[in-house]
Amino acid sequence: MKLLYFAWMRQRIGTGEETLTKPDGMATVAELIAHLAARGPGYAAAFENPAVIKVAINQDYADFTSPIADGDEIAFFPPVTGG
């Protein structure tokens, strides 16, 4: 999977993108978030409040129950406002 992080998530994690092989048994965005949050303090800080995180799978908005596959591009970003 190609993972993309935007705005303050990128700053907390320390990278804008990375590649991750989907661990066996991982099936949803929620499970991916739990896995990422356990990877270290930067990830834990980025995912500490999932309620404010938006996600897109292959450039389509998704939710935390959405299924994921090894070849997906998954983007995480905070809510965006216009002005």
C-alpha positions in Angstrom: 0.0 0.0 0.0 1.1 3.5 -0.7 0.3 5.7 2.3 0.1 9.5 2.0 0.0 12.0 4.9 -0.9 15.6 4.7 -0.7 18.8 6.7 0.0 18.3 10.5 -0.2 14.6 10.1 2.9 14.7 7.8 4.7 16.9 10.3 4.0 14.6 13.2 5.0 11.4 11.3 8.0 13.0 9.6 7.2 12.0 6.1 4.6 12.7 3.4 4.5 9.2 2.0 5.6 5.6 2.6 5.0 2.1 1.3 3.7 -0.5 3.6 3.0 -4.2 2.9 -0.4 -4.9 4.3 0.0 -7.2 7.4 -2.0 -10.5 7.2 -5.4 -10.2 8.7 -5.7 -6.4 8.3 -8.9 -5.7 6.5 -10.1 -2.1 7.2 -8.9 1.4 7.5 -9.6 1.3 11.3 -7.2 -1.7 11.6 -4.6 0.1 9.5 -4.9 3.2 11.8 -4.4 1.1 14.9 -1.4 -0.6 13.3 0.1 2.8 12.4 -0.5 4.4 15.7 1.5 1.6 17.4 4.6 2.3 15.2 6.0 5.1 17.4 5.4 8.4 19.0 5.0 10.4 15.8 2.4 8.0 14.5 0.7 7.9 17.8 0.4 11.7 17.9 -0.8 11.8 14.3 -3.6 9.3 14.9 -4.4 10.2 18.5 -7.9 11.6 17.6 -9.2 9.6 14.6 -12.5 11.6 14.7 -10.7 14.5 13.1 -9.0 12.4 10.4 -10.3 12.0 6.9 -9.3 9.2 4.6 -9.3 8.5 0.9 -8.7 5.2 -0.8 -7.5 5.4 -4.4 -8.6 9.1 -4.4 -12.1 8.4 -3.3 -13.3 9.4 0.1 -13.7 6.4 2.5 -14.6 5.7 6.1 -12.9 3.7 8.8 -14.9 0.6 8.0 -13.8 0.6 4.3 -11.8 -2.4 3.2 -8.2 -2.0 2.2 -6.0 -4.0 -0.2 -2.3 -4.3 -0.7 -2.2 -2.3 -3.9 -4.3 0.7 -2.6 -3.2 4.3 -2.2 -4.5 5.5 1.1 -4.4 9.1 2.0 -4.8 10.6 5.5 -5.6 14.2 6.1 -7.2 16.6 8.5 -10.5 18.3 7.6 -10.0 21.1 5.1 -11.7 24.4 5.1 -12.0 27.0 2.3 -11.9 30.7 2.6 
